[in-house]
Amino acid sequence: MYKREREWSPCRWYAHIFILSVLQINGIWCQVRYTIPEEMVKGSLVGDVSKDLGVDIKRLRSGRARIVTDDNNDCAELNTDKGLLLVKRRIDREELCGQISPCSFSFEIVLENPMELFSITVEITDINDNAPSFASKEISLDISESELPGAQFVLGSAVDPDVGINTLQSYTLNPSTHFNLKEQMLADGGKYVEMVLQSPLDREQQSEMFLTLTASDGGTPRRTGTVSIRVNILDANDNEPLFTQAVYKSTVQENSPIGSLVTTVSATDADEGIYGQVSYFLDHLTQQNAIPFSLNRTNGEIKVSGLIDFEKSKQYQINVIAKDVGGLSKSCKVIIEVIDVNDNSPIIGLTSFSNTVSENSLIGTTVAILNVRDLDSGKNGLVNCSIDVSLPFKIKSSLSNYYALVTDGLFDREVVAEYNVTVTATDQGFPSLNHNKTLRIKISDVNDNAPVFSKSMYIAHVSENNEAGLSVASVHAKDQDCDQNARISYYLDDSHVNEGAISKLISVNSETGIIHAIKSFDYEQTKVLEFRIKAQDGGSPPLSSNATVQMIILDQNDNSPHILYPMEKGGSVVAEIVPRSADVGYLVTKVVAIDVDSGQNAWLSYKIHKAGDRALFTVGAQNGEIRTVRQVTDKDAVKQKLTVVVEDNGQPSRSATISVNVAVADSFPEVLSEFTDFTRDKDYNDNLTFFLVLALAVVSFLFISCLLVIISVKIYRWRQSRILCQSNLPVIPYYPPHYADPGGTGTLKHVYNYEVCMTTDSRKSDVKYLRPVSQSLLSVDGGGTDTVTSARRDNAPSKYSTLTPEGQEL
């Protein structure tokens, strides 16, 4: 606990902050109290809640700090940017609390993320801003001249809404020749004034008197209020009414029907006759607020005349005046206590509420903070909160009148996506009253369900030779989650296939799950294709599942029959021999064929192409056996050629043909003479054509190669000659090793021998070759010319060939 003193213009005020209690239920709860003067203008500082509560200004902003209060209490506002509590409107203590002291109002400051609740109480101190006032401008008194000194006349009291020293303190009367004032204390501590007669009155000298009653308070500066008193002097009436009790006490239940009797006051007057008749009046001068009661002037019965509400007023104090005809009066006080009736249902207010809860929330997560109030008192104002025990929530009591709704179980959005939690507040009155408030709480999805395929295995059929991109199958998966967690993408799972080979054959649409063939299938290569499709949702982390797809390739008639026997060699087959004495049904040969297709596409049938009416042979439609259908006659040719057609049963059908040579003869030489010439001539012509084409290709290649080489050499020599002619560099003679320089002996040091081999036509050329010699001497003179000193010549030509060692020509 600590105390802080601050300056406040135009008066000094003190801010007292009391930390009353702290209770933590999934958040921080504390209560703080401020004291401020009334009449503070809008925007005036109440206190620094950021500092006093120990809450950072950034926390106030991020937590969306706000004030939670009743609708009729909006005196303060929170500046979250500076953490200050400011006056929202001008505060009038008298308007807010009346005569209740101390005067205060309370509210709560709520923070979110995490939830924190702070209770603030602001106490209003009174300032002297109200002057005493009277209910009427003039008081009229009828006083008998027979009144003796000391007689008292009730003037009532002035009303000052202020409290403490600032409220009503004293009265003064002017002039005071016949009367002075006497202050009386009421049972509740209030003051009223009586006028006391000091000297006898004489109606014959003065029948009417005018006085001024002044009421003063004790504030600074002092404030006053006045009322005029008119005194009518009457004839003598020397006895005043007397009540049987100075204070009457009674009780009444709230909501009592109008006309119900509350109590009866009674006064008697010792006078007789007209002066002994007493009438009863309510003292409106001292009654500050309207009262729901009426007074019978004749018999003094007080009855209910309006609505009695315990929550508005728990007690009524009434001043009753008994007056006789002579003007004498006496007053008494009637105190009426209101008995509370359980007529108010509890009120449930939402201080903070999160309408969405994650399905993986932990037990004990706070969902809402409820403020429950009951305007009744005692047991009627005690409230208990409850919810359906079957729901995964529970109610926990926190501070007084505050409850927290927390989770008490695990959630599964796929089972229950939304809860309607009805909070029931029941008081302890009799009969008890209750109030219900339903909270709609949605369960937000968490990715806890993997996609599920409608089938664990899909079987699809597709015909071979399909078009690339053809839709061959479709898979579908469902995810019980929602939104992004239920968005399914389909992928080809080729992890179990070596090097992802399946992805080269099949593709899947990631959104629709439609499976497409990337290329055409061949039944003869692949009959069944099995792969897996993975369905993956869009959650984080994503979940997935697999399904197997078995794709069966359906055969089409895309292969022709293949004949295995007889086999063709060199464009013909070996001739089959049929003796002329062969009987009907003689087996000549058998055609054997296969078809790589399957089913009816592989069913083969055999027939002879263009068989005439006098055909000698027939073929079995199912087995391909060639047999004679009649006896051989002399008219039948020795050499016969049969064309057998092998056809499958597909749609459309495909076929293959084979030519079978059949010789009708009784001996092998006869057959050989018929077939040998034809085969030999054909083979010879084929071989001759092949070798002619090969020779022509080789000769053409050699000619073109030689032509390219000659052209290249010519171009090279031409370019070298042009380089030497165009060069301006001096010619430096080169002499081989062992040559003598110009100043030497002029002879070679060694003997060079040459042997030349030539063709028989060498002498016809322009170049003459030296014959072999035993020794050749070559001298070099000083002018650089060569001279042959000793040689044998035969018709020496004018030109000589120059030879290098080993007989090579330069």
ZAMARGU-4260 file (C-alpha; in steps of 0.2 Angstrom, whole numbers, plus 5000, padded with zeros to 4 digits):
<rodrens>
0) 5000/5000/5000 | 5006/5017/4996 | 5000/5035/4995 | 5003/5048/4982 | 5000/5067/4984
5) 4997/5078/4968 | 4992/5096/4965 | 4976/5100/4957 | 4969/5117/4953 | 4959/5125/4960
10) 4960/5114/4975 | 4971/5101/4982 | 4966/5083/4980 | 4974/5066/4985 | 4975/5050/4975
15) 4975/5035/4986 | 4978/5019/4978 | 4975/5003/4987 | 4979/4986/4981 | 4965/4976/4988
20) 4967/4959/4982 | 4975/4949/4968 | 4968/4933/4961 | 4974/4924/4945 | 4963/4913/4934
25) 4971/4912/4917 | 4975/4931/4918 | 4979/4944/4931 | 4966/4952/4942 | 4969/4967/4954
30) 4959/4981/4961 | 4965/4999/4962 | 4956/5014/4970 | 4958/5033/4966 | 4951/5048/4975
35) 4947/5064/4965 | 4937/5079/4968 | 4920/5082/4960 | 4917/5096/4947 | 4932/5090/4937
40) 4930/5095/4919 | 4931/5083/4904 | 4949/5077/4900 | 4955/5080/4918 | 4968/5067/4924
45) 4962/5054/4936 | 4978/5044/4937 | 4992/5035/4928 | 4985/5018/4926 | 5000/5012/4917
50) 5012/5016/4931 | 5000/5012/4945 | 4995/4995/4938 | 5013/4991/4932 | 5007/4989/4914
55) 5017/4995/4900 | 5009/5007/4887 | 5013/4995/4873 | 5004/4981/4882 | 4989/4992/4884
60) 4989/4995/4865 | 4992/4977/4860 | 4980/4970/4873 | 4966/4982/4866 | 4963/4989/4883
65) 4946/4995/4886 | 4934/5000/4900 | 4920/4989/4905 | 4906/4997/4915 | 4887/4999/4917
70) 4878/5009/4904 | 4874/5022/4916 | 4892/5025/4922 | 4903/5033/4909 | 4912/5045/4920
75) 4930/5040/4915 | 4939/5035/4899 | 4956/5027/4896 | 4969/5035/4885 | 4979/5019/4879
80) 4992/5030/4870 | 4998/5038/4886 | 4991/5025/4899 | 4981/5039/4908 | 4964/5038/4915
85) 4954/5054/4911 | 4937/5061/4916 | 4925/5058/4902 | 4912/5070/4907 | 4909/5083/4921
90) 4907/5073/4938 | 4894/5079/4950 | 4895/5070/4966 | 4877/5075/4971 | 4870/5069/4955
95) 4880/5053/4956 | 4878/5048/4974 | 4866/5060/4982 | 4868/5060/5001 | 4878/5044/5001
100) 4895/5046/5008 | 4908/5041/5003 | 4904/5042/4985 | 4912/5031/4972 | 4910/5022/4956
105) 4919/5007/4949 | 4923/4999/4933 | 4935/4986/4925 | 4949/4988/4913 | 4951/4972/4902
110) 4966/4967/4892 | 4967/4953/4879 | 4980/4941/4873 | 4982/4936/4887 | 4967/4941/4896
115) 4969/4952/4911 | 4956/4961/4922 | 4959/4976/4933 | 4945/4983/4944 | 4946/5002/4947
120) 4936/5012/4960 | 4936/5031/4960 | 4930/5040/4975 | 4923/5057/4973 | 4926/5070/4987
125) 4914/5084/4989 | 4917/5102/4986 | 4906/5116/4992 | 4897/5119/4975 | 4879/5119/4982
130) 4871/5132/4993 | 4857/5128/5006 | 4840/5130/4999 | 4822/5129/5005 | 4808/5120/4996
135) 4797/5135/4995 | 4800/5154/4995 | 4789/5158/5009 | 4784/5149/5026 | 4767/5154/5033
140) 4764/5152/5051 | 4748/5155/5061 | 4753/5159/5079 | 4740/5162/5093 | 4743/5177/5103
145) 4741/5166/5118 | 4757/5157/5115 | 4768/5159/5130 | 4786/5162/5128 | 4796/5147/5124
150) 4783/5141/5112 | 4791/5132/5097 | 4786/5132/5079 | 4793/5120/5067 | 4801/5129/5052
155) 4808/5113/5044 | 4825/5113/5037 | 4835/5119/5022 | 4842/5106/5010 | 4861/5106/5005
160) 4866/5092/4993 | 4884/5093/4999 | 4891/5082/5013 | 4902/5084/5027 | 4908/5102/5032
165) 4901/5108/5015 | 4883/5104/5020 | 4871/5114/5031 | 4878/5120/5047 | 4868/5134/5055
170) 4852/5145/5054 | 4850/5164/5058 | 4833/5173/5060 | 4831/5192/5056 | 4823/5201/5065
175) 4824/5192/5081 | 4814/5204/5093 | 4800/5191/5097 | 4808/5174/5091 | 4825/5165/5091
180) 4830/5149/5083 | 4833/5132/5090 | 4841/5118/5080 | 4835/5100/5082 | 4844/5084/5077
185) 4835/5071/5067 | 4837/5053/5070 | 4848/5051/5054 | 4859/5066/5060 | 4851/5079/5049
190) 4846/5096/5057 | 4830/5105/5057 | 4826/5122/5065 | 4812/5128/5076 | 4807/5145/5080
195) 4805/5149/5099 | 4794/5163/5105 | 4804/5174/5116 | 4791/5187/5121 | 4772/5187/5121
200) 4763/5192/5105 | 4749/5205/5104 | 4738/5203/5089 | 4730/5220/5093 | 4747/5229/5091
205) 4753/5218/5076 | 4743/5205/5068 | 4756/5200/5055 | 4775/5198/5055 | 4788/5195/5042
210) 4804/5187/5046 | 4819/5180/5036 | 4827/5163/5039 | 4845/5161/5033 | 4853/5144/5031
215) 4872/5143/5030 | 4884/5129/5026 | 4902/5127/5033 | 4911/5127/5016 | 4924/5139/5010
220) 4918/5151/5004 | 4902/5150/5014 | 4886/5148/5005 | 4869/5153/5011 | 4850/5151/5007
225) 4835/5161/5013 | 4816/5159/5015 | 4803/5172/5020 | 4792/5168/5036 | 4775/5176/5037
230) 4768/5175/5054 | 4749/5177/5056 | 4744/5180/5074 | 4728/5171/5079 | 4718/5170/5093
235) 4723/5160/5108 | 4725/5141/5106 | 4736/5136/5120 | 4738/5117/5117 | 4748/5109/5103
240) 4745/5092/5096 | 4756/5078/5103 | 4761/5062/5094 | 4760/5046/5103 | 4778/5042/5097
245) 4792/5054/5092 | 4798/5041/5079 | 4787/5028/5070 | 4796/5013/5062 | 4788/5001/5050
250) 4792/4989/5036 | 4785/4987/5018 | 4789/4974/5005 | 4795/4980/4988 | 4782/4979/4974
255) 4768/4980/4987 | 4752/4984/4978 | 4746/5002/4978 | 4734/5006/4993 | 4743/4994/5005
260) 4743/5001/5023 | 4760/5004/5029 | 4757/5012/5046 | 4746/5024/5055 | 4752/5040/5065
265) 4742/5047/5079 | 4742/5064/5088 | 4731/5071/5101 | 4726/5089/5106 | 4721/5094/5124
270) 4711/5108/5117 | 4692/5105/5115 | 4681/5110/5101 | 4688/5116/5085 | 4705/5118/5092
275) 4706/5100/5097 | 4704/5094/5079 | 4720/5088/5072 | 4725/5086/5054 | 4740/5077/5047
280) 4752/5084/5034 | 4768/5078/5026 | 4783/5089/5028 | 4788/5093/5010 | 4801/5105/5016
285) 4812/5092/5023 | 4807/5079/5010 | 4821/5079/4996 | 4814/5066/4985 | 4797/5060/4980
290) 4790/5046/4990 | 4779/5032/4985 | 4767/5035/5000 | 4752/5045/5004 | 4745/5051/5021
295) 4727/5052/5026 | 4725/5070/5033 | 4711/5064/5044 | 4716/5047/5052 | 4735/5048/5049
300) 4736/5032/5039 | 4751/5030/5027 | 4748/5019/5012 | 4757/5014/4997 | 4754/5026/4982
305) 4768/5021/4970 | 4780/5008/4965 | 4792/5002/4979 | 4809/4996/4972 | 4822/4990/4985
310) 4836/4992/4972 | 4832/5011/4971 | 4829/5015/4989 | 4831/5003/5004 | 4823/5015/5017
315) 4812/5030/5017 | 4811/5044/5031 | 4795/5054/5032 | 4792/5069/5043 | 4773/5070/5047
320) 4766/5086/5055 | 4751/5086/5066 | 4742/5103/5066 | 4726/5109/5075 | 4714/5121/5069
325) 4722/5134/5080 | 4738/5133/5071 | 4748/5123/5084 | 4758/5109/5076 | 4770/5095/5081
330) 4781/5084/5070 | 4786/5066/5071 | 4797/5055/5060 | 4792/5039/5051 | 4805/5027/5046
335) 4800/5014/5033 | 4811/5000/5029 | 4809/4991/5013 | 4810/4972/5013 | 4819/4965/4997
340) 4809/4953/4987 | 4818/4942/4974 | 4811/4951/4959 | 4827/4953/4949 | 4834/4939/4938
345) 4853/4938/4937 | 4861/4948/4923 | 4875/4940/4913 | 4887/4951/4904 | 4902/4947/4892
350) 4918/4955/4898 | 4928/4945/4885 | 4924/4932/4873 | 4933/4922/4860 | 4921/4913/4848
355) 4933/4902/4840 | 4943/4888/4849 | 4956/4877/4840 | 4952/4859/4841 | 4970/4855/4848
360) 4967/4868/4863 | 4974/4862/4879 | 4962/4859/4894 | 4960/4874/4904 | 4960/4887/4890
365) 4950/4902/4894 | 4936/4905/4881 | 4926/4919/4889 | 4925/4930/4905 | 4907/4933/4912
370) 4901/4946/4923 | 4886/4941/4933 | 4876/4953/4943 | 4860/4952/4953 | 4852/4968/4959
375) 4843/4960/4974 | 4852/4959/4991 | 4856/4945/5003 | 4852/4928/4998 | 4842/4935/4983
380) 4858/4942/4976 | 4869/4927/4978 | 4871/4919/4961 | 4878/4902/4955 | 4883/4899/4937
385) 4882/4882/4928 | 4882/4874/4911 | 4878/4857/4903 | 4890/4845/4911 | 4890/4835/4895
390) 4899/4849/4886 | 4918/4849/4886 | 4918/4866/4895 | 4917/4871/4913 | 4913/4887/4923
395) 4926/4893/4936 | 4923/4907/4948 | 4936/4921/4948 | 4934/4937/4957 | 4917/4942/4965
400) 4903/4942/4952 | 4916/4936/4938 | 4916/4918/4930 | 4928/4911/4918 | 4922/4898/4904
405) 4937/4886/4901 | 4939/4871/4891 | 4937/4854/4900 | 4940/4841/4886 | 4947/4838/4870
410) 4939/4843/4853 | 4937/4835/4837 | 4930/4847/4823 | 4926/4832/4812 | 4914/4826/4825
415) 4907/4842/4832 | 4911/4858/4823 | 4902/4870/4834 | 4895/4871/4852 | 4881/4881/4859
420) 4885/4883/4877 | 4871/4890/4888 | 4877/4898/4904 | 4863/4898/4917 | 4864/4910/4931
425) 4853/4906/4946 | 4850/4916/4962 | 4847/4909/4979 | 4830/4918/4982 | 4814/4909/4984
430) 4807/4906/4972 | 4824/4907/4963 | 4826/4916/4947 | 4838/4912/4933 | 4844/4920/4917
435) 4852/4910/4902 | 4865/4916/4889 | 4870/4906/4875 | 4888/4907/4868 | 4891/4900/4851
440) 4908/4893/4850 | 4916/4887/4834 | 4930/4874/4833 | 4944/4879/4821 | 4951/4865/4811
445) 4968/4857/4813 | 4976/4846/4800 | 4974/4830/4809 | 4966/4819/4796 | 4975/4812/4781
450) 4966/4811/4764 | 4956/4795/4761 | 4954/4787/4744 | 4937/4780/4739 | 4946/4764/4735
455) 4962/4756/4740 | 4965/4749/4723 | 4958/4756/4706 | 4958/4745/4691 | 4958/4754/4674
460) 4957/4747/4656 | 4965/4755/4641 | 4967/4749/4623 | 4985/4749/4616 | 4990/4761/4603
465) 4981/4775/4613 | 4984/4793/4609 | 4996/4803/4620 | 4987/4813/4633 | 4972/4801/4634
470) 4963/4801/4650 | 4964/4783/4656 | 4957/4784/4674 | 4952/4795/4688 | 4955/4794/4707
475) 4946/4803/4721 | 4951/4806/4739 | 4941/4815/4753 | 4948/4824/4768 | 4937/4827/4784
480) 4946/4843/4788 | 4941/4859/4780 | 4947/4874/4770 | 4966/4873/4766 | 4968/4857/4776
485) 4955/4848/4765 | 4962/4855/4749 | 4969/4839/4741 | 4983/4838/4728 | 4987/4822/4718
490) 5004/4816/4714 | 5012/4801/4705 | 5022/4791/4718 | 5036/4783/4708 | 5047/4780/4723
495) 5045/4761/4721 | 5049/4761/4703 | 5067/4762/4697 | 5073/4779/4692 | 5055/4786/4691
500) 5051/4776/4675 | 5032/4777/4678 | 5033/4796/4677 | 5038/4794/4659 | 5022/4784/4655
505) 5009/4791/4666 | 5004/4809/4673 | 4991/4814/4685 | 4981/4830/4686 | 4986/4837/4703
510) 4969/4845/4706 | 4956/4833/4698 | 4965/4816/4700 | 4963/4812/4682 | 4976/4800/4675
515) 4983/4803/4658 | 4994/4793/4647 | 5010/4802/4642 | 5013/4790/4627 | 5005/4776/4617
520) 5005/4759/4626 | 5010/4742/4617 | 5001/4727/4623 | 5015/4716/4617 | 5028/4725/4628
525) 5017/4729/4643 | 5001/4720/4648 | 4999/4727/4665 | 5005/4743/4673 | 5004/4745/4692
530) 5008/4761/4701 | 5003/4772/4716 | 4995/4789/4717 | 4998/4800/4733 | 4985/4812/4739
535) 4992/4826/4749 | 4982/4839/4758 | 4987/4858/4760 | 4989/4858/4779 | 5005/4862/4788
540) 5013/4849/4790 | 5004/4841/4776 | 4996/4823/4777 | 4995/4811/4763 | 4989/4793/4759
545) 4992/4781/4744 | 4981/4771/4732 | 4986/4758/4720 | 4981/4759/4702 | 4982/4744/4691
550) 4981/4748/4672 | 4977/4733/4661 | 4982/4736/4643 | 4969/4729/4631 | 4975/4721/4615
555) 4972/4728/4598 | 4974/4719/4581 | 4990/4729/4577 | 5002/4714/4572 | 5001/4704/4556
560) 5003/4685/4557 | 5021/4679/4556 | 5025/4664/4546 | 5038/4652/4554 | 5038/4638/4541
565) 5042/4637/4527 | 5056/4650/4528 | 5060/4660/4512 | 5078/4660/4507 | 5084/4672/4493
570) 5066/4676/4489 | 5060/4658/4486 | 5056/4643/4496 | 5062/4625/4494 | 5051/4616/4482
575) 5040/4602/4489 | 5038/4586/4479 | 5022/4577/4476 | 5023/4560/4467 | 5011/4558/4452
580) 5004/4543/4461 | 4999/4553/4477 | 4982/4549/4483 | 4968/4562/4488 | 4973/4570/4504
585) 4991/4568/4502 | 5000/4579/4514 | 5012/4590/4504 | 5018/4602/4518 | 5012/4612/4532
590) 5012/4631/4534 | 5016/4636/4552 | 5012/4654/4558 | 5010/4664/4574 | 5002/4681/4579
595) 5009/4690/4594 | 4992/4698/4597 | 4981/4689/4610 | 4963/4683/4610 | 4954/4682/4594
600) 4967/4694/4586 | 4978/4679/4587 | 4966/4666/4580 | 4973/4662/4562 | 4965/4655/4547
605) 4973/4648/4531 | 4968/4649/4513 | 4975/4647/4495 | 4975/4663/4485 | 4965/4662/4469
610) 4963/4643/4469 | 4954/4638/4453 | 4940/4625/4450 | 4953/4612/4445 | 4964/4616/4459
615) 4976/4601/4464 | 4979/4607/4482 | 4970/4614/4496 | 4975/4620/4513 | 4967/4617/4530
620) 4959/4633/4537 | 4964/4630/4555 | 4980/4619/4554 | 4988/4626/4538 | 4991/4608/4531
625) 4993/4608/4511 | 4985/4592/4504 | 4980/4586/4487 | 4961/4586/4483 | 4961/4575/4468
630) 4972/4563/4459 | 4987/4570/4449 | 4984/4569/4430 | 4995/4572/4415 | 4988/4589/4412
635) 4994/4595/4428 | 5010/4606/4427 | 5026/4599/4434 | 5030/4615/4443 | 5016/4624/4453
640) 5017/4639/4464 | 5004/4641/4478 | 5001/4657/4487 | 4995/4654/4505 | 4986/4668/4514
645) 4987/4667/4533 | 4974/4679/4541 | 4970/4683/4559 | 4952/4686/4567 | 4955/4704/4572
650) 4944/4719/4567 | 4950/4724/4555 | 4959/4708/4551 | 4978/4707/4546 | 4986/4694/4534
655) 5003/4687/4528 | 5006/4677/4512 | 5019/4664/4508 | 5023/4656/4491 | 5026/4638/4491
660) 5034/4629/4475 | 5027/4612/4472 | 5034/4600/4460 | 5024/4586/4453 | 5037/4572/4449
665) 5041/4555/4453 | 5061/4558/4454 | 5072/4571/4461 | 5083/4574/4446 | 5067/4579/4436
670) 5063/4591/4450 | 5080/4598/4450 | 5081/4602/4432 | 5065/4612/4433 | 5070/4623/4448
675) 5090/4625/4446 | 5091/4636/4430 | 5079/4649/4437 | 5088/4650/4453 | 5105/4651/4446
680) 5101/4665/4433 | 5092/4675/4446 | 5107/4674/4458 | 5120/4678/4445 | 5110/4693/4439
685) 5108/4699/4457 | 5127/4697/4461 | 5133/4706/4445 | 5122/4721/4448 | 5129/4723/4466
690) 5147/4722/4460 | 5145/4735/4446 | 5137/4747/4458 | 5151/4745/4470 | 5165/4747/4457
695) 5157/4763/4450 | 5157/4770/4468 | 5175/4766/4471 | 5181/4774/4455 | 5171/4789/4458
700) 5178/4792/4475 | 5197/4789/4469 | 5195/4802/4455 | 5187/4815/4466 | 5201/4813/4479
705) 5215/4814/4467 | 5208/4829/4459 | 5206/4838/4476 | 5225/4834/4480 | 5232/4841/4464
710) 5222/4857/4466 | 5228/4859/4483 | 5247/4857/4478 | 5245/4869/4464 | 5237/4882/4475
715) 5251/4879/4488 | 5265/4882/4476 | 5257/4897/4468 | 5256/4905/4485 | 5274/4901/4489
720) 5281/4909/4473 | 5271/4925/4476 | 5278/4927/4493 | 5296/4925/4487 | 5294/4937/4473
725) 5286/4951/4483 | 5298/4950/4497 | 5312/4963/4498 | 5324/4954/4509 | 5342/4950/4503
730) 5346/4933/4497 | 5358/4924/4508 | 5365/4909/4500 | 5365/4893/4509 | 5379/4880/4508
735) 5378/4863/4514 | 5390/4856/4526 | 5407/4851/4520 | 5407/4864/4506 | 5422/4875/4504
740) 5420/4893/4506 | 5427/4905/4492 | 5443/4907/4501 | 5446/4889/4503 | 5454/4875/4492
745) 5438/4875/4481 | 5436/4856/4482 | 5423/4844/4490 | 5430/4834/4504 | 5420/4818/4500
750) 5415/4808/4484 | 5397/4807/4480 | 5390/4792/4470 | 5373/4791/4463 | 5363/4777/4456
755) 5347/4781/4446 | 5333/4769/4442 | 5322/4774/4427 | 5308/4767/4417 | 5311/4762/4399
760) 5303/4778/4393 | 5314/4790/4403 | 5324/4795/4388 | 5309/4803/4380 | 5308/4816/4393
765) 5315/4833/4393 | 5326/4829/4408 | 5342/4819/4405 | 5350/4809/4419 | 5368/4806/4422
770) 5375/4789/4420 | 5384/4782/4434 | 5402/4788/4437 | 5416/4783/4448 | 5420/4800/4454
775) 5414/4818/4452 | 5423/4833/4457 | 5415/4849/4458 | 5425/4865/4461 | 5418/4881/4466
780) 5427/4897/4460 | 5427/4914/4468 | 5412/4920/4458 | 5401/4907/4464 | 5400/4896/4448
785) 5401/4878/4448 | 5413/4869/4436 | 5414/4850/4432 | 5432/4846/4432 | 5432/4828/4427
790) 5417/4818/4420 | 5411/4806/4406 | 5397/4813/4396 | 5386/4805/4383 | 5378/4820/4373
795) 5378/4831/4388 | 5362/4841/4388 | 5361/4860/4391 | 5352/4857/4408 | 5357/4845/4422
800) 5347/4838/4435 | 5351/4841/4453 | 5351/4826/4464 | 5352/4825/4483 | 5360/4811/4492
805) 5352/4794/4492 | 5346/4798/4474 | 5331/4809/4478 | 5326/4823/4465 | 5323/4840/4472
</rodrens>
